[in-house]
Amino acid sequence: VVVAIILGVKFGADQELSKGFSILVVVVICLFVVAFGWSWGPLGWTVPSEIFPLEIRSAGQGITVAVNLLFTFIIAQAFLALLCSFKFGIFLFFAGWITIMTIFVYLFLPETKGIPIEEMSFMWRKHWFWKRICLN
């Protein structure tokens, strides 16, 4: 969001970004990458390894890896077209998706700390939302 604000306010069709703001943009992007690498980044790999019941864990993890790689490819292919279309708004676009992801995880991902893999199916059956979908 900070990068979007800087680029939206300080960088126009007839303006150049000053050296100070250019450095600030690079620093903020580096801080975001570090923060993402310590928070959301690895969760796409660790959470799926914890949430699948033992019976389907390997298949679930395989599907997770395939979907992760597919969407990484799609985002990489679409990024430049989105950047040209949205301009500084691309940063707001991805900030919006991170917000949606945070809300989804908060509401729909149960805590798995201290729950053995053998009991994961019971955890899903107790969750306020997923109990409607899980088969008994």
CORQUIDA-V82228 format. One record per backbone hydrogen bond with DSSP energy under -0.5 kcal/mol. CO is the residue of the C=O (numbers start at 1). NH is the residue of the N-H. If there is no record, write none. Layout:
co=CO nh=NH
co=CO nh=NH
//
This chain:
co=1 nh=5
co=2 nh=6
co=3 nh=7
co=4 nh=8
co=5 nh=9
co=6 nh=10
co=7 nh=11
co=10 nh=12
co=12 nh=15
co=18 nh=22
co=19 nh=23
co=20 nh=24
co=21 nh=25
co=22 nh=26
co=23 nh=27
co=24 nh=28
co=25 nh=29
co=26 nh=30
co=27 nh=31
co=28 nh=32
co=29 nh=33
co=30 nh=34
co=31 nh=35
co=32 nh=36
co=33 nh=37
co=34 nh=38
co=35 nh=39
co=36 nh=41
co=39 nh=43
co=40 nh=43
co=40 nh=44
co=41 nh=44
co=42 nh=45
co=42 nh=46
co=43 nh=47
co=43 nh=48
co=45 nh=49
co=46 nh=50
co=47 nh=50
co=47 nh=51
co=48 nh=52
co=53 nh=56
co=53 nh=57
co=54 nh=57
co=56 nh=60
co=57 nh=61
co=58 nh=62
co=59 nh=63
co=60 nh=64
co=61 nh=65
co=62 nh=66
co=63 nh=67
co=64 nh=68
co=65 nh=69
co=66 nh=70
co=67 nh=71
co=68 nh=72
co=69 nh=73
co=70 nh=74
co=71 nh=75
co=72 nh=76
co=73 nh=77
co=74 nh=78
co=75 nh=79
co=78 nh=82
co=79 nh=83
co=80 nh=84
co=81 nh=85
co=82 nh=86
co=83 nh=87
co=86 nh=89
co=87 nh=90
co=88 nh=91
co=88 nh=92
co=89 nh=93
co=90 nh=94
co=91 nh=95
co=92 nh=96
co=93 nh=97
co=94 nh=98
co=95 nh=99
co=96 nh=100
co=97 nh=101
co=98 nh=102
co=99 nh=103
co=100 nh=104
co=101 nh=105
co=102 nh=106
co=103 nh=107
co=104 nh=108
co=105 nh=109
co=108 nh=110
co=112 nh=115
co=114 nh=116
co=116 nh=119
co=117 nh=54
co=117 nh=120
co=119 nh=123
co=120 nh=124
co=121 nh=125
co=122 nh=126
co=123 nh=126
co=123 nh=127
co=127 nh=131
co=129 nh=132
co=130 nh=133
co=130 nh=134
//
